[in-house]
Amino acid sequence: MELHITLPLTKEKAASLHCGDAVYLSGVLYTARDAAHQRLIALLEQGGTPPFPLEDAVIYYTGPTPAQPGQVIGSAGPTTSYRMDAYSPTLIRRGQRGMIGKGKRSPAVIQAMQEYGAVYFGAIGGAGALLATRIKQAKVIAFEDLGPEAIHRLVVEDFPVTVVIDSQGNSLYEVGRAAYLAQQNSEKTDAL
């Protein structure tokens, strides 16, 4: 199913999404990779206030390249999500509703997603320049010393993602593989 979602991603909006849905996000996303996640968690553990509201936030795992003249942002493709698995359950418990990246997630992340109603979106790796065209505004809001890994506030319009793991824990990696294997078995049976 193809859906258009205006952010923030509320619990109700997240609950309406199913693995395999094609989604176009519009509104505000925040970027954070490994180093930024580590600092966010340290800040929270020290009782600090995060640099953006975690409630219903979507974090995009990207470290954009510098913008060329006339561009809002440089290439902004997804990074491998498992690097954030140690930090994601804490952020989900604090209200983060969505994540965008690529690759599988740990059982602890999936469990937190199910418990708190979060969604994991996949973006296409290698399509960073194309994805950047959907980013209409970009501003560094925290940890500027991290360079491309600083936290950015992005305003996006029709940013294309796929629901890889929904808030019920259904995973496209499992569902898609099972459907493929069933089709292969069916074709083998038909060939006999």
Sequence and secondary structure as in RCSB ss.txt:
>XXXX:A:sequence
MELHITLPLTKEKAASLHCGDAVYLSGVLYTARDAAHQRLIALLEQGGTPPFPLEDAVIYYTGPTPAQPGQVIGS
AGPTTSYRMDAYSPTLIRRGQRGMIGKGKRSPAVIQAMQEYGAVYFGAIGGAGALLATRIKQAKVIAFEDLGPEA
IHRLVVEDFPVTVVIDSQGNSLYEVGRAAYLAQQNSEKTDAL
>XXXX:A:secstr
 EEEEESS  HHHHHT  TT EEEEEEEEEE  HHHHHHHHHHHHTT   SS  TT EEE        TT SSS 
    BGGGGTTTHHHHHHTT  EEEEBS   HHHHHHHHHHT EEEE  TT HHHHHTTEEEEEEEE GGGGGGS
EEEEEEEEEEEEEEE TT  BHHHHHHHHHHHHHHHHHHHH 
